[in-house]
Amino acid sequence: MEDQKKYFDNYFTKQLSFPSNQVDATIAFFEKRGFSPQSAASVSAILLKQAKLDNIKIFELLDTLGSVESPVLSKVVLEVINANGQRTSELGVKTDTIINTTESRNIIV
């Protein structure tokens, strides 16, 4: 019964495999940038899958992401996760809106 359930749960999904050095390097990349081990593993799995489907070398992708600042990296990861996630929900980022209640004027003396 368990084998049948596993078979039909994965019927429409394609099995992908990755070399261990790519997996380790991708996880280490995100852990080095402040991601928790769990988050780094999850994001790495999504990026490895997407890179393979798009026929992009993961090390080239990591080199490109390595030059990106931390807030931008988080937004890039957010977009990739939203693109690969279920359509019932999306992740977002809260931004604080700064409202200037005083008027700025140029006074010429």
N, C-alpha and C positions, 0 to 999 in steps of 0.2 A: 504494500500500500504506500509506504514512504517513497519508494523508488518511482512509482507512478506519479505521485504528487510532485516530486522534484522534476521529473521529466516534463510534465505539462506546465509547471511554473516557468520553466526555462525554454519552452518550445519555440518562441519567437525571438529569443535573444541569441545573439552570436557570441560564442566564447572567444575571449581575447586573452592572450598571454603576453607577458612582458619579461625581459631579462631582469634578473635580480639587481644588477648594477644600476639600471634605469630607475627601478622602484626605490632603491635605497637613496640614490642621488636626489630624486625628486622630493622624497620625504625630508631628507636633510636640508634641502633648499628652503622649504617652508618652515621647518623648525628653527633654522638659523635666523629667520626673519620674524620670530616671535609667535608663530602658530603653535598651539598645543599639539602634542603627539597625535591625538585623535583627529584633530582638524587637519593636520598636515597629511595624515594618511588618507583621509576622505578627499581632500582637494587633489592630492596626488593621483588617486585612482581616477578621478574625473578628467584631469588634464592628460594623463597617460592614454586613456580611452579616446578622448577627443583628438589628441595628436595622431594616434594611430589611424583613426577614421579619416582624418584630413591629410594623411600621408606627410606629416611633419616630424622631423627628428626632435625628440624630446630635449636633447641637450642644446639644440639651437633655440628652442623655445625658452628654456631656462636661462640661457645667455641673454636673450632679449629681455626677459623679465627681471634679470639681475640688475639692470641699469635703471629700473623703474623705482621711484620713491615709494615708501611704505603705504601712504594713503591711496596712491594710484594703484598699487599692487592689490590692495584689498578690493578696490572697485572692479579691477579686471577679474579677480577670482570670483567676485559676486556675480558678474555678468556670465561667466562660464557656468557657474552653478545654476543660475536661473535658466540658462539655455538648455541645460541637461536635466533639469528637475521636472517634477510633475507640474502640470499646468494649473493645478488647484490652488497653488500659492507661490508667492515670490518673496525673495529676501530683499531687504532694502537697507538704506543707510539714513539715519536721522541726522539732519543738519540743523544747527542752531541758527535761527534767523536773528540778525542783529538789527534792531530798529533804533535809528537815531531820532530821538524826540526833540532835539534842539536844532535850531536852524543854523546853518553855516552862512556867513555873509562876508563879503569882502568890503572892508571899510577903507576908503581912500581918505587920507588926511591931507 
